[in-house]
């Protein structure tokens, strides 16, 4: 880049909102980040977390390095008002990227769109790797940010899915899920379900994205043989984890930090059989038998944010988007 070392390009929410990127591009970028990590070319240290005693907020700091893109980045995340409704909460997340070849800053950006794309892309990769060979029915629980893009991403990695089920209670959210699917796959339709138990019994792939106040909780007894249950937010009971034949996680260490609500009455979580980067690399398979019930835990790895954030930065710089701030002048 033709620039000096005194300025930082800031990419706002509106800058990033105007960038076009295909779902396949997002999936490919995230998958590359996992492959690079599995090959030992990237670094993804454990995240740092602080939370006050009353639990009204939570903050994270994540540092990582992408060894293929040769960039280093720091991601911060701060959410306030955890005891309030989603509308009353405050959430801020940023990603700052540095070029590790030139030593110059690339950009600082709002990370919300990156996260809203990265997470369902990871769920879709988990589904692709864990689903039974004849999987044909997918169920999404929740209609928030993650629920709205879950089905389009699932169809990107599992185009053979025939039946798409949605469990949700918020009319605006349901409408948004339908709109997102129509935007990406106008020929596909969603069946809205009211009997979660019956829907879970039919589903080969379940993606639970509901918020913390949901009453939805799929139990292990409801699952058909060969089903894969993917936890992003809420909507699965702990039994789906503890009685699973196989447990896959993006990161076992992070699951043990952020997945404590799935612990048993003794506060324990079962061992993870495989982590997703190893599965993506092709070294080991997530599923070893058609009838295995698999539980998959989707927690973010900063290397995927870095890869996708750098891809957005490339697109933004090509269009000369953003504001140059003389931060170090």
N, C-alpha and C positions, 0 to 999 in steps of 0.2 A: 504493500500500500504506500502511496505517495503522501506521507504525513510525517510530522515530527513527534517528539515524545512528550509534548506538553498538553496535548488535547485528548479528549475522550469522546467518542461518538456515543450519544445516548439515543436508544431506540425506545420510543414510548409505546403504550398500548395501541394507540391508533396507527403508528408506523407499522407495527407487526400485523395488525388486523387487515391491512391492505395487501399483504403478501399472499400470493396463490401458491399452494403446495399440495400435491396430490397425497392421498392416503398411502399409496404405494411408496412414494418418496419418503414419507415419515417412517413407515415400517422398515424400509431398507436402511435408513439412517440409524434407527434404533438397533436393528439387528447387527449392523456393522460395529456399533459400539460394544455390544456384547461379545462379538467374535474377537475384537481387539483386546478386550479385558481378559477373556479366556486364554488368549495367546500370551498373556503376560506383558503386553506392550503398553497397557494403560494402568493408571493407579486410581483406586476408588477407596480412600480411607473411610473409616466409620464416621458417621455424622455426629456432630456435637449438638446437644439438646439442653435447653434450660426451660424450667417451668416453675412458676410460683407455687407456694404451698396450697393456695386455694384453687389452683388449676384454671384460673380465668384466662390464661394465655399460654401459648407454647411457641418457642423459637428454635430454629435449626440453622446450623452453618455447615456447609459441605464444600470440600475442596477436592478437586480431581484433575487428572491429566489424560488427554487423549493422545496416544502415541502414534496414531496414523495421521490425524489432523495436525499434530504437533502444536496443540494449544493447551493452556492451563486455565482453569476457571474456578471461580468461587460463587456458590449459590447461597443466598440467604432466604429464610422464610420466617414470617412472623404472623401469627393469627391471634386475635384478641376477641374476647367475648364468647368463649367456648360454651358457657352455660346459657347463652342466648340462642334465639332462632337464627337460622342461616342469614336472614335478611339483616339482622342486627350485628353480625360479626364484621370485624375488619381484618382483611388479609392482604399482605404485601409480600411479594417475592421477586427477587432480582437475580440476574446472572451477569457476572463480569468476566469477560474472556480476554486472555492475553496470548499473543503469538509467541510461541517458544522458540521460533527460529530467528525472528527479527528483534524480539524483546519488546515489541511495541504493543500497546493495548489495541484490541480489536473493537470491542463495543461493550457497553453496559446496557442491559435491556430488562424490561418487564418480563418476568418468567411465567406469567399466568397462562398465556396461550401455549407456550412450550409444554408446560405440565398437562394442560387439557388435551393435548395431542399425544404426548409421550405415553401417558398412563393407559389409555385404551389401546394404543399400539402394542404395548407390552402384554396386556390382557389377550390381544389377538395372537401374539406370538406364543404365549402360554397355551392358548386353545389349540393352535396348530400343532404344537409339539405333544400335547397331552391327550387330545381327543382320540376316541376310538376310531378305527378306520372307516366305519360306516355311520359316523355321526351325521345326523340330519336335522336335529332340532336344537335351537339355542333359546335360552331364557335369560333375559336381563331383568334384574331387580333394582329399581330406582330410576328416577327420571331427572336427576341433577346433571351437572356438567359432564361427569363420566358416563352416566347412563345415556346421554344424548348421542354420543359418538361410539358407543360400544358396538352396536349392530353394524354400522358401516365398516368399522375396522374388522369385525369378525368375518364379514363377507369378503373382505380384501384378502385375508389369509385362508379362509375356508369357504370358497365360492360354492361348494357343493351343498351347503346348508339349504334346506328346503323350507323349514317352518321357523318363523321368528316370533317369539313370545315376549310379552312385556308385562311386568308387574309393577304398578305404580298407582298412586292415589291423587296426585296433584294434576288438575286439568291442564294447566299451562305447561307443566313438564311433559305430560303425555303428548301434547300437541307439538312441543319442541322436538321430542324423539321422532315423531312421525315426519316432521319437516326435514330433519337432518337425513333420515333414510331416503326420503324422496329426492333430496338434493344430490345424493351420491348414487343411489340405486332406485331410479324412478319406477322401475318395473316390479319392485318388491313391496310387500305389505306386511303389517304387523298385526298379530292377534293379541288384544288386550285381555289379560286373564284376571279373574277374581278369586279363583281357588288356587292358592299358591302350592298346596300339597299336590294337587293333581297335575299342575304344570311342571313341578319339579320331577314327578314320576315319569313324565314324558321327555324331559330334556336330556340331551346328550352333553350339552355344554351349558353351564350356569355361570353368569357373571354377576356378582353381587356388588352393587355400587351405591346402595342406599345410604342416607345420612344416619347420624348417630341416634336420632330420635325415632327411627323406624321400629315398627312392631314385627316386621317380617323376619323370620328366622327358619330357614330350611334345615330340617333335621336329617341325620344320616340315613334313618329308616325310609325316608322319602325317595332316596336316590336309586335310580335304576343301575343295574350292573354295567360297568364301563363308563359311567358318567364322570365328568371332570367339573369340579366346583372351584371357581376362581374368585378369591376375595380381594376386593379393591377397597371397599368401605365397610358397609354392614349389610346384613341380610342372610348370613349363614350362621347356624348355631355351632357351638364348639364341637359337637359330636361329628360334624362333617370333617373336621381335622383329626380328631382323636381316633376315629374309626376308619380313616382312609387306609387303603392298601398301599398307597404311595403318597409322599408329601414332597412337593416341588416348591421352591421359593426363589425369588430373584436374589435374595440375600438372607441366609439363615441368621446372621448377626442382627440384621435389621428387624427380622420377624420377631426375634426375642426381645427387642426394645419396643416396637410399635404394635405387636400382636398380643399383648398381655390380656386383652379382653377375651381371647380365645383359650386362655389357660384353663386347666381343670381345677377342681376344688382345692387341690394342693398347691396351686400356682404354677403347675408344670406345663410345658409344651413338648410335644413329641419331637424326635429327631427329624431333621430334613434329609430325605434320600438323595436329592440332587439340587443343585442351584442352576438357574436358567442359563447363565453363560456357558456352563459345561455342556448342557443339552444343545444349545444353539451351535456350539462348535462341532457337534457330531461325535464327540468322544463317547458319550453315553446316551441312552434313550430314556425318556421320561416314562414311557409305558412299556412294560415287558410282557403284558398279557391283555387280551381284549376285554376281559370282564373286570379289570381292576378299577376300583373307584379311586380317583385321584383328587387330592386337594392341592390347590396352587395358591400361593400367597404373593400378591403383587405389591411390592414396596419399591419406591423409586431409587435408582442408583444414579448418582450425579453424572457418571460418564455418559448416560443416555441424554441427560439434559444438556451436557456440553456439546455432544455431537449434533443434536437437533438445534441448539442455540447457535452454534457455528454455521449450520446450514441456513438458518434464518438471517444471520449476519451477512452471509455471502449474498443472499437474495436482496437484502436491504441495501447493501453497498452498491450492487449493480444498478439499483434504481435511485441511488443518491438520497436515500431516506435517512432520517435522523438529524440530530442537532449536535454540532461540535461544541464541546464545552472546554474552555481553557482551564482545566482543573489544576494543572501543575505549573501554571505560568504566574 
